[in-house]
Amino acid sequence: MSAAPRRRRSNEPASDPWTARARPMFLYVMYVMFGAALPIGLLSALSPEIGARISQGMTAYLAAIPDELYAVFATGYLGYTAARQWGKVKGVER
């Protein structure tokens, strides 16, 4: 009788190098976005014209992203979430 395979804890390093890079990279991107929001907010308070131009630029940038790209991201995110939940239900993951 063989022993059950050892389950990897979420705080252990990932064996897949892409996964090991993607998890912290997502947090770095979020930190930059939140960190940039403060000075941009202060700049908008001091100079409403510049704040309005920054806001228009960001709106134009986000509007230029095709809807299909949002759909791909949402599908991937929901698929990943469903796969994780399925793995937990089956007992493969914690």
C-alpha positions in Angstrom: 0.0 0.0 0.0 1.5 3.3 -1.0 1.3 6.5 1.0 -0.9 9.3 -0.2 0.9 12.0 -2.1 2.1 14.9 0.0 -0.1 18.0 -0.5 1.7 21.3 -1.1 0.7 24.1 1.2 -0.2 27.5 -0.2 2.8 29.2 1.5 5.3 26.7 0.0 7.2 27.8 -3.1 5.5 26.6 -6.3 7.4 24.0 -8.4 6.2 25.7 -11.6 8.5 28.7 -12.3 5.7 30.6 -14.1 3.4 30.2 -11.1 6.2 31.2 -8.8 6.6 34.5 -10.7 3.0 35.2 -11.4 1.7 35.3 -7.9 4.1 38.0 -6.6 4.0 39.9 -9.9 0.3 40.4 -9.5 0.8 41.9 -6.1 3.5 44.2 -7.4 1.2 45.5 -10.1 -1.5 46.1 -7.5 1.0 47.9 -5.2 2.1 50.2 -8.0 -1.5 51.0 -8.9 -2.5 51.8 -5.3 0.8 53.6 -4.7 0.3 55.8 -7.8 -3.3 56.6 -6.8 -2.2 58.7 -3.8 0.1 61.2 -5.7 -2.3 61.4 -8.6 -5.1 62.2 -6.1 -2.9 64.9 -4.5 -2.0 66.3 -7.9 -5.7 66.5 -8.8 -6.5 68.3 -5.6 -3.8 70.9 -6.3 -4.4 71.2 -10.0 -7.9 70.1 -11.1 -7.0 70.7 -14.8 -4.1 68.3 -14.7 -6.3 65.8 -12.7 -9.0 66.0 -15.3 -6.4 65.3 -18.1 -5.0 62.4 -16.2 -8.5 61.0 -15.7 -9.4 61.5 -19.4 -6.2 59.7 -20.4 -6.8 56.8 -18.1 -10.4 56.6 -19.4 -9.3 56.6 -23.0 -6.7 53.9 -22.2 -9.2 51.6 -20.6 -11.8 52.3 -23.3 -9.2 51.2 -26.0 -8.9 47.7 -24.5 -11.1 45.5 -26.6 -14.1 43.9 -24.9 -12.8 40.5 -26.0 -9.7 40.9 -23.9 -11.9 41.6 -20.8 -13.9 38.5 -21.7 -10.7 36.4 -22.0 -9.5 37.6 -18.6 -12.8 37.0 -17.0 -13.1 33.5 -18.5 -9.6 32.6 -17.3 -10.2 34.0 -13.9 -13.5 32.3 -13.4 -12.1 29.0 -14.9 -9.2 29.1 -12.5 -11.5 29.8 -9.6 -13.8 26.9 -10.6 -10.9 24.6 -11.0 -9.5 25.4 -7.6 -12.9 24.9 -6.0 -13.3 21.6 -7.9 -9.9 20.5 -6.6 -10.8 21.3 -3.1 -14.1 19.4 -3.3 -12.3 16.4 -4.7 -9.7 16.6 -2.0 -6.8 17.2 -4.4 -6.1 20.7 -3.0 -6.6 22.3 0.3 
